[in-house]
Amino acid sequence: MRHSLIAPLAFVLAIGLAGPLHAADSAPHDNASQADKDARKDALPIPPERKVVTSHSVRIDGRNVAYKATAGTLLIKDDKGQPTVSMFYVAYTAGDGKAANRPVTFLFNGGPGSSSMWLHMGSVGPVRVANQGDQPIPPPPYSTVANEYSLLDKSDLVFIDAPGTGYSQLVGEAKGKDFYGVDQDAEAFAKFITRYVGDNHRWNSPKFLFGESYGTTRSAVLARQLQDEGMELNGIVLMSSILDFSVWANTGVDHGYIVNLPTEAAIAWYHDKVPNKPADLAGFIAAVRQFASTDYTLALAKGDAITPAEADRVATQLSQYTGLSTTYIKQANLRIDPSRFRKELLRDQRRTVGRLDGRFEGIDPDAAGETPDGDAASDAATGAYLAAFNQYATSALNYTSDHAYLPNNYGVINRNWDWKRQHQRFPQAPYVGSDLADTMRRNPHLKVFSANGYYDLATPFYATEFDLGHLSLDPAISKNIEYGFYPSGHMIYFDVDALKQVKADLARFYDEAAPRH
């Protein structure tokens, strides 16, 4: 493997140094033995692996697709063969489930610290929550419906919960630091995928990764890890991508303001804040992209040397695109922070806009604040998705657990996440584009599909375009990257029309990445 395993290595060294070097070293031996006993006493339970199989069917593209759903767990072990995590998954396999050359896709969400609940219950699985587009889902009872836009007609689907989320649990003597980090997380997923592929005789199957949000970060690192271990992929689906975290860092670099501008403009367009609003969103965004990459970039690059006349001109154009006043824009030194934008856009209506999806509106205690108090988009659906999954797991999948399903575990996982990469000089803002680029160069047949929501301020689409356009790839390889843009937010599938478009684009992508012989 190319990636250093610091935490596991430290664990192995600790165990190795605990034993006696010589028979005469009785005191250290006794102390170490007691330490080992204490560690084992505090070890977490190791549950047996489980597998519950049920049979179903769903109608996709006008035809019935029979499939089996397998809800279960696999134990992942460390290099000494000791179980460290029980990873929960739900696999959907069409037909008899034994087609060795049928594509299989591994899907996961992000966070870091999120389960796969969102993709599982909202996107391309055989059932989905009945979303309300750009409106909050009303209180229970919630509805799940057969998903006619499922990807199951093109690929078997395996939804995986990250360690410490959903029903996935640390076991034995495992510690959070063994998994809660960029490289540690990818190693755990690589072990799970390798185990699943071997157990289910899928080595000859075309293989895909499908990640959302931080799941795209994971996909880039995981693809390289699998490549290092000899498993090549056919395709990667990146939904709402974050490959370069400097876009979130307050480092004084202007790049974040530039790549966020087209998304801010799209949100202003949606809320009718754009003066003389054009009818065509895509055409409007194309003009904003052009401005962002030229006049706006040059203006910010001048810093304090910019002339008052040029600042006025740029502020006027920014106002035309974002709906914010020129006075506010100049007070912000032409740099529109996304959180400030979310508070300012509808301040006159005492409303804020969502971060994950700028179409959603929130209400703060007062209208005078600097930034919003929460995220209206997250509030709009979390309860519905969690309730729907729990109901679905017990009633349709026949899977029950003594543990509560954790849709996210941000307080533990995100707070303690290890962002450091061994091969990067500036680990405070990790960059994984190089992992993806390395994998694509070594596997020139690998295809990548980038799905983006216009109203997503968490992972702005123009940042993704910039990152994927700066991988230093040979033109013959860079043509393997395709894009889809949809009138939705971070969770693109919230909008049924957008989900329909996504499915059509992915159906074509899968046919190209894994053609049938």
Secondary structure as the mmCIF struct_conf table of DSSP 4:
data_model
#
loop_
_struct_conf.conf_type_id
_struct_conf.id
_struct_conf.beg_label_comp_id
_struct_conf.beg_label_asym_id
_struct_conf.beg_label_seq_id
_struct_conf.end_label_comp_id
_struct_conf.end_label_asym_id
_struct_conf.end_label_seq_id
BEND BEND1 HIS A 3 HIS A 3
HELX_RH_AL_P HELX_RH_AL_P1 ILE A 6 ALA A 18
BEND BEND2 GLY A 19 GLY A 19
BEND BEND3 LEU A 21 HIS A 22
TURN_TY1_P TURN_TY1_P1 ALA A 23 ALA A 24
HELX_RH_AL_P HELX_RH_AL_P2 SER A 26 LYS A 41
TURN_TY1_P TURN_TY1_P2 ASP A 42 ASP A 42
HELX_LH_PP_P HELX_LH_PP_P1 ALA A 43 ALA A 43
STRN STRN1 LEU A 44 LEU A 44
HELX_LH_PP_P HELX_LH_PP_P2 PRO A 45 PRO A 45
HELX_LH_PP_P HELX_LH_PP_P3 PRO A 47 GLU A 49
STRN STRN2 LYS A 51 ILE A 60
TURN_TY1_P TURN_TY1_P3 ASP A 61 GLY A 62
STRN STRN3 ARG A 63 LYS A 77
TURN_TY1_P TURN_TY1_P4 ASP A 79 LYS A 80
BEND BEND4 GLY A 81 GLY A 81
STRN STRN4 PRO A 83 ALA A 94
TURN_TY1_P TURN_TY1_P5 GLY A 95 ASP A 96
BEND BEND5 GLY A 97 GLY A 97
TURN_TY1_P TURN_TY1_P6 ALA A 100 ASN A 101
BEND BEND6 ARG A 102 ARG A 102
STRN STRN5 VAL A 104 PHE A 108
TURN_TY1_P TURN_TY1_P7 GLY A 111 GLY A 113
STRN STRN6 SER A 114 SER A 114
BEND BEND7 SER A 116 SER A 116
HELX_RH_AL_P HELX_RH_AL_P3 MET A 117 GLY A 122
BEND BEND8 SER A 123 PRO A 126
STRN STRN7 VAL A 127 VAL A 129
TURN_TY1_P TURN_TY1_P8 GLY A 133 ASP A 134
BEND BEND9 GLN A 135 GLN A 135
HELX_LH_PP_P HELX_LH_PP_P4 PRO A 136 PRO A 138
BEND BEND10 PRO A 139 PRO A 141
HELX_LH_PP_P HELX_LH_PP_P5 TYR A 142 TYR A 142
STRN STRN8 THR A 144 ALA A 146
TURN_TY1_P TURN_TY1_P9 GLU A 148 TYR A 149
BEND BEND11 LEU A 151 LEU A 151
TURN_TY1_P TURN_TY1_P10 LEU A 152 LYS A 154
STRN STRN9 ASP A 156 ILE A 160
HELX_LH_PP_P HELX_LH_PP_P6 ASP A 161 ALA A 162
TURN_TY1_P TURN_TY1_P11 PRO A 163 GLY A 164
BEND BEND12 THR A 165 THR A 165
STRN STRN10 GLY A 166 GLY A 166
TURN_TY1_P TURN_TY1_P12 TYR A 167 TYR A 167
STRN STRN11 GLN A 169 LEU A 170
STRN STRN12 GLY A 172 GLY A 172
TURN_TY1_P TURN_TY1_P13 GLU A 173 GLU A 173
HELX_RH_3T_P HELX_RH_3T_P1 GLY A 176 ASP A 178
TURN_TY1_P TURN_TY1_P14 PHE A 179 PHE A 179
BEND BEND13 TYR A 180 TYR A 180
STRN STRN13 GLY A 181 GLY A 181
HELX_RH_AL_P HELX_RH_AL_P4 VAL A 182 ASP A 199
TURN_TY1_P TURN_TY1_P15 ASN A 200 HIS A 201
TURN_TY1_P TURN_TY1_P16 TRP A 203 ASN A 204
BEND BEND14 SER A 205 SER A 205
STRN STRN14 LYS A 207 SER A 213
HELX_RH_AL_P HELX_RH_AL_P5 TYR A 214 ASP A 228
TURN_TY1_P TURN_TY1_P17 GLU A 229 GLY A 230
BEND BEND15 ASN A 234 ASN A 234
STRN STRN15 GLY A 235 SER A 241
BEND BEND16 LEU A 243 LEU A 243
STRN STRN16 ASP A 244 ASP A 244
HELX_RH_3T_P HELX_RH_3T_P2 PHE A 245 VAL A 247
TURN_TY1_P TURN_TY1_P18 TRP A 248 TRP A 248
BEND BEND17 THR A 251 GLY A 252
TURN_TY1_P TURN_TY1_P19 ASP A 254 ASP A 254
HELX_RH_AL_P HELX_RH_AL_P6 HIS A 255 TYR A 270
TURN_TY1_P TURN_TY1_P20 HIS A 271 ASP A 272
BEND BEND18 VAL A 274 VAL A 274
TURN_TY1_P TURN_TY1_P21 PRO A 275 ASN A 276
BEND BEND19 ALA A 279 ALA A 279
HELX_RH_AL_P HELX_RH_AL_P7 LEU A 281 PHE A 291
HELX_RH_PI_P HELX_RH_PI_P1 ALA A 292 TYR A 296
HELX_RH_AL_P HELX_RH_AL_P8 THR A 297 ALA A 301
TURN_TY1_P TURN_TY1_P22 LYS A 302 LYS A 302
HELX_RH_3T_P HELX_RH_3T_P3 GLY A 303 ALA A 305
HELX_RH_AL_P HELX_RH_AL_P9 PRO A 308 THR A 322
HELX_RH_AL_P HELX_RH_AL_P10 THR A 326 GLN A 331
TURN_TY1_P TURN_TY1_P23 ALA A 332 LEU A 334
HELX_RH_AL_P HELX_RH_AL_P11 PRO A 338 GLU A 344
TURN_TY1_P TURN_TY1_P24 LEU A 345 LEU A 346
HELX_RH_3T_P HELX_RH_3T_P4 ARG A 347 GLN A 349
TURN_TY1_P TURN_TY1_P25 ARG A 350 ARG A 350
STRN STRN17 THR A 352 VAL A 353
BEND BEND20 ARG A 355 LEU A 356
TURN_TY1_P TURN_TY1_P26 GLY A 358 ARG A 359
STRN STRN18 GLU A 361 GLY A 362
BEND BEND21 PRO A 365 PRO A 365
BEND BEND22 ALA A 367 ALA A 367
BEND BEND23 GLU A 370 THR A 371
BEND BEND24 ASP A 373 GLY A 374
HELX_RH_AL_P HELX_RH_AL_P12 ALA A 376 ASP A 379
TURN_TY1_P TURN_TY1_P27 ALA A 380 ALA A 381
HELX_RH_AL_P HELX_RH_AL_P13 THR A 382 SER A 395
TURN_TY1_P TURN_TY1_P28 ALA A 396 ALA A 396
BEND BEND25 LEU A 397 LEU A 397
BEND BEND26 ASP A 402 HIS A 403
HELX_LH_PP_P HELX_LH_PP_P7 ALA A 404 TYR A 405
STRN STRN19 LEU A 406 LEU A 406
BEND BEND27 PRO A 407 PRO A 407
STRN STRN20 ASN A 408 ASN A 408
HELX_RH_AL_P HELX_RH_AL_P14 TYR A 410 ILE A 413
TURN_TY1_P TURN_TY1_P29 ASN A 414 ASN A 416
STRN STRN21 ASP A 418 ASP A 418
TURN_TY1_P TURN_TY1_P30 GLN A 422 HIS A 423
BEND BEND28 ARG A 425 ARG A 425
TURN_TY1_P TURN_TY1_P31 PRO A 427 GLN A 428
BEND BEND29 ALA A 429 ALA A 429
STRN STRN22 TYR A 431 TYR A 431
HELX_RH_AL_P HELX_RH_AL_P15 GLY A 433 ARG A 442
BEND BEND30 ASN A 443 ASN A 443
TURN_TY1_P TURN_TY1_P32 PRO A 444 HIS A 445
STRN STRN23 LYS A 447 GLY A 453
TURN_TY1_P TURN_TY1_P33 TYR A 454 TYR A 455
BEND BEND31 LEU A 457 THR A 459
HELX_RH_AL_P HELX_RH_AL_P16 PHE A 461 LEU A 468
TURN_TY1_P TURN_TY1_P34 GLY A 469 HIS A 470
BEND BEND32 LEU A 471 LEU A 471
HELX_RH_AL_P HELX_RH_AL_P17 PRO A 475 SER A 478
TURN_TY1_P TURN_TY1_P35 LYS A 479 ASN A 480
STRN STRN24 ILE A 481 TYR A 486
BEND BEND33 PRO A 487 SER A 488
BEND BEND34 HIS A 490 MET A 491
HELX_RH_3T_P HELX_RH_3T_P5 ILE A 492 PHE A 494
BEND BEND35 ASP A 495 ASP A 495
HELX_RH_AL_P HELX_RH_AL_P18 VAL A 496 ALA A 513
BEND BEND36 ALA A 514 ALA A 514
#
